[in-house]
Structure formats: C-alpha cells, structure tokens
C-alpha cells in the first residue's frame, strides 16, 4: 500500500516542501522539488538520513569560554546525540586554531569534528 510522506529539503536555502509517495520502502513519486537534489535528499532520508552537526565546546583560557565546532561532513543522523554527549566532556586549551580537529573519525564514521573558528588566548588583565 502506498504511503504519502512530506519532506522539507535541506540541501539548499530554498527549503522545498516535497511530497513523496512511498510503496514498500521504495520511492514511487515525488512532487514539489525545485531541482534534482530534492529527489536525492528524499531517497537519502528514506534509507540513511544524514545531518551536519554544529555545536560548541568549552575552551580553557580562551578569549571566550566556548568555540563553535562542526562535523567535517554530514553524519548518520542516529549518531548525533551520542556525539553531542561526547563533546560535552571536551575542554580545549587556548589558543585554538580554525579547523582544528576536536574528535577524529567520530564513532567510526570517518567524519571529524572540527572547530569553525579560531579562539585566541585571553589577554592578561
């Protein structure tokens, strides 16, 4: 039996609302996408959804107490909460370089968690 599902594509800033017909786990029909990337997005969402992770980690001795971090590429969606939990226990020492690896090959995914910007050391008062 066919099932109607709706997706909001996140591959570009347009954010198309895509209506999909799925039958026995197979994509049968899609409507509403502005480009071919929307179709690929729906297929990935049905089989193995992925997301880019963005968050912060603590910095000891930095100009600010937190530095933004992100995944170097999209991660399997099911790992996100575990990775965020891992990042809660990490404290970097300033100075921090932009694109510095915080966690390498996180959870065996082949994806690194890296800093999104540099964080200089706090200046002495």
Secondary structure in CASP SS format (residue, H / E / C, confidence):
PFRMAT SS
TARGET T0000
AUTHOR 0000-0000-0000
METHOD secondary structure of the structure
MODEL  1
X C 1.00
X E 1.00
X E 1.00
X E 1.00
X E 1.00
X E 1.00
X E 1.00
X E 1.00
X C 1.00
X C 1.00
X C 1.00
X C 1.00
X C 1.00
X C 1.00
X C 1.00
X C 1.00
X E 1.00
X E 1.00
X E 1.00
X E 1.00
X E 1.00
X E 1.00
X E 1.00
X C 1.00
X C 1.00
X E 1.00
X E 1.00
X E 1.00
X E 1.00
X E 1.00
X E 1.00
X C 1.00
X C 1.00
X C 1.00
X C 1.00
X H 1.00
X H 1.00
X H 1.00
X H 1.00
X H 1.00
X H 1.00
X H 1.00
X H 1.00
X H 1.00
X H 1.00
X H 1.00
X H 1.00
X C 1.00
X C 1.00
X E 1.00
X E 1.00
X C 1.00
X C 1.00
X E 1.00
X E 1.00
X E 1.00
X E 1.00
X E 1.00
X E 1.00
X E 1.00
X C 1.00
X E 1.00
X C 1.00
X C 1.00
X C 1.00
X E 1.00
X E 1.00
X E 1.00
X E 1.00
X E 1.00
X E 1.00
X C 1.00
X C 1.00
X C 1.00
X E 1.00
X E 1.00
X H 1.00
X H 1.00
X H 1.00
X H 1.00
X H 1.00
X H 1.00
X H 1.00
X H 1.00
X H 1.00
X H 1.00
X H 1.00
X H 1.00
X C 1.00
X C 1.00
X E 1.00
X E 1.00
X E 1.00
X C 1.00
X C 1.00
X E 1.00
X C 1.00
X C 1.00
X C 1.00
X C 1.00
X E 1.00
X E 1.00
X E 1.00
X C 1.00
X C 1.00
X H 1.00
X H 1.00
X H 1.00
X C 1.00
X C 1.00
X C 1.00
X C 1.00
X E 1.00
X E 1.00
X E 1.00
X C 1.00
X C 1.00
X C 1.00
X E 1.00
X C 1.00
X E 1.00
X C 1.00
X C 1.00
X C 1.00
X C 1.00
END
